[in-house]
Amino acid sequence: MSIVVTVPDDVARRLEAAAAARGIGVHELAVEVLAEHTPEPTRPTGARRRLVLAGIGASGTGLSHRIDEMLADGFGRD
C-alpha cells in the first residue's frame, strides 16, 4: 500500500537533511518517524470481540481429563 503525504517545504528540507545525516533514504526515515508516532489501531467502539474457544478444557489440570471416569462412577446421577 502506498500513501502520498505532502509536507511543507521546511519540513521536507529537515527530513532530507536528517535522512542524509543518517545515510538512509527520505522514504525510509519518513516511514520510521510515522511508525514511531502513529498509535496502533483500536477496536471501534461497539465492535464485538471474537472469542476463541479452541483447546478449552484440554489442559489436563482440571476435571475434564477425568470426565469418563467420573461419569462411570455415577457423577451427575441422583
N, CA, C and O atoms as a MOPAC input file, in Angstrom:
PM7 MOZYME 1SCF
protein

 N      0.84400 1    -1.16400 1     0.00000 1
 C      0.00000 1     0.00000 1     0.00000 1
 C      0.89600 1     1.23400 1     0.00000 1
 O      1.88600 1     1.27800 1     0.72900 1
 N      0.57300 1     2.19600 1    -0.77500 1
 C      1.32400 1     3.44700 1    -0.81600 1
 C      0.41900 1     4.60300 1    -0.46200 1
 O     -0.74800 1     4.64700 1    -0.85300 1
 N      0.97600 1     5.53800 1     0.28400 1
 C      0.26500 1     6.75700 1     0.64500 1
 C      1.18600 1     7.91900 1     0.32300 1
 O      2.37300 1     7.87400 1     0.64400 1
 N      0.66600 1     8.93600 1    -0.29400 1
 C      1.43900 1    10.13000 1    -0.60800 1
 C      1.10200 1    11.19300 1     0.42000 1
 O     -0.06600 1    11.52200 1     0.62600 1
 N      2.14000 1    11.73400 1     1.07000 1
 C      1.96200 1    12.76900 1     2.08000 1
 C      2.69000 1    14.01000 1     1.60700 1
 O      3.86400 1    13.94200 1     1.24400 1
 N      2.01600 1    15.12300 1     1.60700 1
 C      2.63100 1    16.39200 1     1.23000 1
 C      2.93300 1    17.16800 1     2.49900 1
 O      2.05500 1    17.38200 1     3.33500 1
 N      4.18600 1    17.58700 1     2.63400 1
 C      4.59800 1    18.34600 1     3.81200 1
 C      5.11100 1    19.71000 1     3.37900 1
 O      5.51600 1    19.88400 1     2.22900 1
 N      5.09800 1    20.67100 1     4.27900 1
 C      5.63900 1    21.99000 1     3.94600 1
 C      7.12600 1    21.89000 1     3.58300 1
 O      7.81700 1    20.96200 1     4.00300 1
 N      7.60100 1    22.85700 1     2.80000 1
 C      8.98900 1    22.84200 1     2.32100 1
 C     10.00500 1    22.75800 1     3.45100 1
 O     10.99100 1    22.02900 1     3.33900 1
 N      9.78200 1    23.49000 1     4.53600 1
 C     10.75800 1    23.46400 1     5.62600 1
 C     10.83100 1    22.07400 1     6.27100 1
 O     11.90800 1    21.64100 1     6.67800 1
 N      9.71300 1    21.38600 1     6.36600 1
 C      9.69200 1    20.03200 1     6.92400 1
 C     10.39900 1    19.08000 1     5.95700 1
 O     11.15400 1    18.20700 1     6.38700 1
 N     10.16000 1    19.24200 1     4.67400 1
 C     10.81500 1    18.40400 1     3.66900 1
 C     12.33000 1    18.57900 1     3.73000 1
 O     13.07300 1    17.60100 1     3.63900 1
 N     12.79100 1    19.81700 1     3.88400 1
 C     14.23900 1    20.07000 1     3.97500 1
 C     14.83200 1    19.42200 1     5.22700 1
 O     15.91900 1    18.84600 1     5.17000 1
 N     14.12900 1    19.51300 1     6.34700 1
 C     14.60500 1    18.89700 1     7.59400 1
 C     14.64500 1    17.38300 1     7.46100 1
 O     15.58100 1    16.73600 1     7.93100 1
 N     13.63000 1    16.82200 1     6.82000 1
 C     13.57000 1    15.37900 1     6.60800 1
 C     14.72600 1    14.91700 1     5.72100 1
 O     15.38600 1    13.92000 1     6.01500 1
 N     14.96300 1    15.65100 1     4.63600 1
 C     16.07100 1    15.31200 1     3.73500 1
 C     17.41200 1    15.39600 1     4.45800 1
 O     18.25600 1    14.51400 1     4.30200 1
 N     17.61300 1    16.45300 1     5.24900 1
 C     18.87900 1    16.63000 1     5.97800 1
 C     19.07500 1    15.51900 1     7.00700 1
 O     20.17400 1    14.98200 1     7.14300 1
 N     18.01900 1    15.17900 1     7.72300 1
 C     18.11500 1    14.12700 1     8.73900 1
 C     18.39900 1    12.77600 1     8.09600 1
 O     19.19800 1    11.99800 1     8.61800 1
 N     17.76100 1    12.49000 1     6.97700 1
 C     17.98500 1    11.22700 1     6.27000 1
 C     19.42500 1    11.16300 1     5.75900 1
 O     20.08600 1    10.13300 1     5.89000 1
 N     19.90600 1    12.25100 1     5.18500 1
 C     21.28200 1    12.29000 1     4.67900 1
 C     22.28300 1    12.10400 1     5.81700 1
 O     23.28300 1    11.40500 1     5.65400 1
 N     22.02200 1    12.72000 1     6.96000 1
 C     22.92100 1    12.60200 1     8.11000 1
 C     22.99800 1    11.15700 1     8.60800 1
 O     24.03500 1    10.72500 1     9.11200 1
 N     21.91900 1    10.42800 1     8.46600 1
 C     21.89300 1     9.02700 1     8.90800 1
 C     22.27500 1     8.06300 1     7.80000 1
 O     22.43200 1     6.86700 1     8.04400 1
 N     22.42400 1     8.57100 1     6.59200 1
 C     22.80200 1     7.71700 1     5.46400 1
 C     21.68500 1     6.80800 1     4.99200 1
 O     21.93400 1     5.70900 1     4.49500 1
 N     20.44800 1     7.27200 1     5.14800 1
 C     19.29600 1     6.49200 1     4.68500 1
 C     18.45100 1     7.36500 1     3.77300 1
 O     18.65200 1     8.57700 1     3.70600 1
 N     17.51300 1     6.75700 1     3.07600 1
 C     16.65000 1     7.49700 1     2.17800 1
 C     15.55300 1     8.24700 1     2.93000 1
 O     15.19300 1     7.89500 1     4.05400 1
 N     15.03900 1     9.27400 1     2.29200 1
 C     13.96100 1    10.07600 1     2.88000 1
 C     12.74000 1     9.20500 1     3.15500 1
 O     12.10100 1     9.33800 1     4.19900 1
 N     12.42100 1     8.31900 1     2.22600 1
 C     11.26600 1     7.43500 1     2.38700 1
 C     11.43100 1     6.56500 1     3.63700 1
 O     10.50100 1     6.42300 1     4.43100 1
 N     12.61900 1     5.98700 1     3.80000 1
 C     12.87300 1     5.11900 1     4.95700 1
 C     12.73100 1     5.89100 1     6.26800 1
 O     12.12500 1     5.39200 1     7.21600 1
 N     13.27700 1     7.08600 1     6.32800 1
 C     13.16700 1     7.89600 1     7.53800 1
 C     11.72100 1     8.30500 1     7.79600 1
 O     11.26900 1     8.29000 1     8.94100 1
 N     10.99900 1     8.66600 1     6.75500 1
 C      9.59800 1     9.06500 1     6.91700 1
 C      8.77200 1     7.89800 1     7.46900 1
 O      7.94000 1     8.09400 1     8.35400 1
 N      8.99700 1     6.69800 1     6.95600 1
 C      8.27700 1     5.52600 1     7.45600 1
 C      8.61500 1     5.29200 1     8.92100 1
 O      7.73000 1     5.00300 1     9.72600 1
 N      9.88200 1     5.41600 1     9.26700 1
 C     10.33200 1     5.23000 1    10.64900 1
 C      9.65500 1     6.23400 1    11.59500 1
 O      9.14100 1     5.86100 1    12.64900 1
 N      9.66600 1     7.50000 1    11.19900 1
 C      9.07200 1     8.55000 1    12.03400 1
 C      7.56700 1     8.34200 1    12.18100 1
 O      7.02700 1     8.46100 1    13.28000 1
 N      6.89900 1     8.03600 1    11.08900 1
 C      5.44900 1     7.81400 1    11.15900 1
 C      5.11400 1     6.59400 1    12.01800 1
 O      4.15300 1     6.62600 1    12.78700 1
 N      5.88700 1     5.53300 1    11.89600 1
 C      5.62900 1     4.32600 1    12.68600 1
 C      5.79000 1     4.60200 1    14.17800 1
 O      5.02700 1     4.08500 1    14.99300 1
 N      6.77600 1     5.41200 1    14.53200 1
 C      7.01400 1     5.75400 1    15.93700 1
 C      5.91500 1     6.62700 1    16.52000 1
 O      5.63600 1     6.55100 1    17.71700 1
 N      5.29000 1     7.45000 1    15.69700 1
 C      4.34700 1     8.44400 1    16.20500 1
 C      2.89300 1     8.19600 1    15.82200 1
 O      2.03800 1     9.06200 1    16.01300 1
 N      2.61900 1     7.02600 1    15.28800 1
 C      1.24600 1     6.68700 1    14.92000 1
 C      0.75500 1     5.59500 1    15.86100 1
 O      1.36400 1     4.52800 1    15.93500 1
 N     -0.33200 1     5.84200 1    16.57800 1
 C     -0.82100 1     4.82800 1    17.50800 1
 C     -1.35300 1     3.59700 1    16.77200 1
 O     -1.79500 1     3.67700 1    15.62600 1
 N     -1.29700 1     2.47200 1    17.45800 1
 C     -1.86000 1     1.23900 1    16.91500 1
 C     -3.37100 1     1.40800 1    16.79300 1
 O     -3.99000 1     2.07200 1    17.62400 1
 N     -3.96500 1     0.81300 1    15.76600 1
 C     -5.42100 1     0.91600 1    15.63400 1
 C     -6.10700 1     0.20400 1    16.79300 1
 O     -5.62700 1    -0.81500 1    17.28900 1
 N     -7.22900 1     0.75700 1    17.20900 1
 C     -8.00200 1     0.13100 1    18.27600 1
 C     -9.30700 1    -0.37400 1    17.69900 1
 O     -9.72900 1     0.01300 1    16.60900 1
 N     -9.92200 1    -1.23900 1    18.45600 1
 C    -11.20800 1    -1.78800 1    18.04000 1
 C    -12.24200 1    -0.66300 1    18.09000 1
 O    -12.31700 1     0.05300 1    19.08800 1
 N    -13.03400 1    -0.49600 1    17.04300 1
 C    -14.06000 1     0.55200 1    17.04700 1
 C    -15.04600 1     0.35600 1    18.19800 1
 O    -15.35600 1    -0.77200 1    18.57900 1
 N    -15.52700 1     1.45500 1    18.73600 1
 C    -16.49800 1     1.39500 1    19.81300 1
 C    -17.70800 1     0.58700 1    19.36500 1
 O    -18.25200 1     0.80900 1    18.28300 1
 N    -18.11400 1    -0.33500 1    20.19300 1
 C    -19.27400 1    -1.16300 1    19.86400 1
 C    -18.94100 1    -2.40100 1    19.05500 1
 O    -19.81300 1    -3.23500 1    18.81400 1
 N    -17.68600 1    -2.53400 1    18.62900 1
 C    -17.31500 1    -3.72300 1    17.84700 1
 C    -17.31900 1    -4.93400 1    18.76600 1
 O    -16.96200 1    -4.83400 1    19.94000 1
 N    -17.71300 1    -6.04500 1    18.24400 1
 C    -17.79300 1    -7.26700 1    19.03900 1
 C    -16.46300 1    -7.99300 1    19.01700 1
 O    -15.80900 1    -8.09500 1    17.97900 1
 N    -16.07500 1    -8.49300 1    20.17100 1
 C    -14.86200 1    -9.28800 1    20.24900 1
 C    -15.16300 1   -10.70800 1    19.81200 1
 O    -16.26400 1   -11.21600 1    20.02600 1
 N    -14.19800 1   -11.33200 1    19.21100 1
 C    -14.34400 1   -12.71100 1    18.78200 1
 C    -13.69600 1   -13.59900 1    19.84700 1
 O    -12.51700 1   -13.44500 1    20.16500 1
 N    -14.46400 1   -14.50400 1    20.37500 1
 C    -13.94000 1   -15.41700 1    21.38600 1
 C    -13.35800 1   -16.64900 1    20.71600 1
 O    -13.98200 1   -17.25500 1    19.84400 1
 N    -12.18300 1   -17.00200 1    21.12700 1
 C    -11.53900 1   -18.18900 1    20.59100 1
 C    -11.62300 1   -19.27100 1    21.66000 1
 O    -11.08800 1   -19.11600 1    22.75700 1
 N    -12.29000 1   -20.35400 1    21.33600 1
 C    -12.51700 1   -21.41100 1    22.30900 1
 C    -11.71000 1   -22.67200 1    22.02000 1
 O    -11.91200 1   -23.70100 1    22.66500 1
 N    -10.81000 1   -22.59800 1    21.06700 1
 C    -10.00900 1   -23.77300 1    20.72900 1
 C     -9.20200 1   -24.20700 1    21.93800 1
 O     -8.56900 1   -23.38200 1    22.59600 1
 N     -9.22100 1   -25.49400 1    22.23000 1
 C     -8.42300 1   -26.03300 1    23.31200 1
 C     -9.05200 1   -25.91100 1    24.68100 1
 O     -8.42100 1   -26.26400 1    25.67700 1
 N    -10.28700 1   -25.41700 1    24.76100 1
 C    -10.91600 1   -25.25000 1    26.06100 1
 C    -11.09100 1   -26.61700 1    26.71200 1
 O    -11.58200 1   -27.55300 1    26.08200 1
 N    -10.69800 1   -26.72600 1    27.94400 1
 C    -10.81900 1   -27.97700 1    28.67500 1
 C     -9.72900 1   -28.99100 1    28.36900 1
 O     -9.81100 1   -30.13400 1    28.81900 1
 N     -8.72500 1   -28.60500 1    27.62500 1
 C     -7.68600 1   -29.55200 1    27.23300 1
 C     -6.43100 1   -29.44500 1    28.09200 1
 O     -5.39400 1   -30.00000 1    27.72700 1
 N     -6.49800 1   -28.75100 1    29.21300 1
 C     -5.29300 1   -28.50900 1    29.99900 1
 C     -4.79000 1   -29.73700 1    30.73100 1
 O     -3.58500 1   -29.88400 1    30.93000 1
 N     -5.70300 1   -30.63500 1    31.14100 1
 C     -5.27900 1   -31.79500 1    31.90200 1
 C     -5.11700 1   -31.50400 1    33.37500 1
 O     -4.82500 1   -32.41500 1    34.15000 1
 N     -5.30000 1   -30.24400 1    33.79300 1
 C     -5.14000 1   -29.90100 1    35.20100 1
 C     -6.46200 1   -29.83500 1    35.94700 1
 O     -6.46200 1   -29.86200 1    37.17800 1
 N     -7.56000 1   -29.75200 1    35.26800 1
 C     -8.86000 1   -29.68900 1    35.90900 1
 C     -9.49400 1   -31.06600 1    35.96800 1
 O     -8.79900 1   -32.08000 1    36.04600 1
 N    -10.79600 1   -31.09400 1    35.93000 1
 C    -11.52000 1   -32.36100 1    35.98100 1
 C    -11.83900 1   -32.91600 1    34.60000 1
 O    -12.23900 1   -34.07400 1    34.48000 1
 N    -11.67100 1   -32.12200 1    33.56900 1
 C    -12.09900 1   -32.54800 1    32.23600 1
 C    -11.39400 1   -33.80500 1    31.75700 1
 O    -11.98300 1   -34.59500 1    31.01900 1
 N    -10.15000 1   -34.00400 1    32.16000 1
 C     -9.43400 1   -35.20000 1    31.70500 1
 C     -9.94700 1   -36.46900 1    32.39900 1
 O     -9.61100 1   -37.57900 1    31.98800 1
 N    -10.76400 1   -36.30300 1    33.45600 1
 C    -11.31400 1   -37.45300 1    34.19500 1
 C    -12.80400 1   -37.63200 1    33.95400 1
 O    -13.44500 1   -38.40200 1    34.66900 1
 N    -13.37400 1   -36.95100 1    32.97500 1
 C    -14.82500 1   -36.95800 1    32.80300 1
 C    -15.39500 1   -38.36000 1    32.59100 1
 O    -16.43300 1   -38.69200 1    33.16500 1
 N    -14.73400 1   -39.19000 1    31.77500 1
 C    -15.24200 1   -40.54600 1    31.52800 1
 C    -15.26000 1   -41.36600 1    32.82000 1
 O    -16.22200 1   -42.08300 1    33.09500 1
 N    -14.20100 1   -41.25500 1    33.59800 1
 C    -14.11900 1   -41.96300 1    34.87100 1
 C    -15.20900 1   -41.49000 1    35.83100 1
 O    -15.84900 1   -42.29800 1    36.50300 1
 N    -15.41100 1   -40.18300 1    35.88900 1
 C    -16.41500 1   -39.61600 1    36.78800 1
 C    -17.82500 1   -40.05300 1    36.38800 1
 O    -18.64300 1   -40.37400 1    37.24900 1
 N    -18.10700 1   -40.06400 1    35.09600 1
 C    -19.42500 1   -40.48000 1    34.62500 1
 C    -19.64400 1   -41.97200 1    34.91500 1
 O    -20.74600 1   -42.38400 1    35.27800 1
 N    -18.58500 1   -42.77500 1    34.75200 1
 C    -18.70400 1   -44.19800 1    35.03800 1
 C    -18.96700 1   -44.44400 1    36.52400 1
 O    -19.61900 1   -45.42300 1    36.88900 1
 N    -18.45800 1   -43.55500 1    37.38000 1
 C    -18.68400 1   -43.68400 1    38.81900 1
 C    -20.03400 1   -43.14800 1    39.24300 1
 O    -20.38800 1   -43.22700 1    40.41900 1
 N    -20.81100 1   -42.59300 1    38.28700 1
 C    -22.14900 1   -42.12600 1    38.60800 1
 C    -22.28100 1   -40.63400 1    38.82300 1
 O    -23.30700 1   -40.16900 1    39.31800 1
 N    -21.27200 1   -39.88700 1    38.46200 1
 C    -21.32400 1   -38.43700 1    38.61800 1
 C    -22.54000 1   -37.86000 1    37.88600 1
 O    -22.76400 1   -38.17500 1    36.71700 1
 N    -23.30700 1   -37.03600 1    38.55100 1
 C    -24.45700 1   -36.39000 1    37.93400 1
 C    -25.76000 1   -37.15200 1    38.08700 1
 O    -26.82100 1   -36.64500 1    37.72200 1
 N    -25.69300 1   -38.36600 1    38.62300 1
 C    -26.91000 1   -39.12700 1    38.85400 1
 C    -27.44500 1   -38.82900 1    40.25200 1
 O    -26.67000 1   -38.65600 1    41.19300 1
 N    -28.73100 1   -38.77000 1    40.38300 1
 C    -29.33600 1   -38.53900 1    41.71200 1
 C    -29.71500 1   -39.82400 1    42.35300 1
 O    -30.23500 1   -39.82800 1    43.46800 1

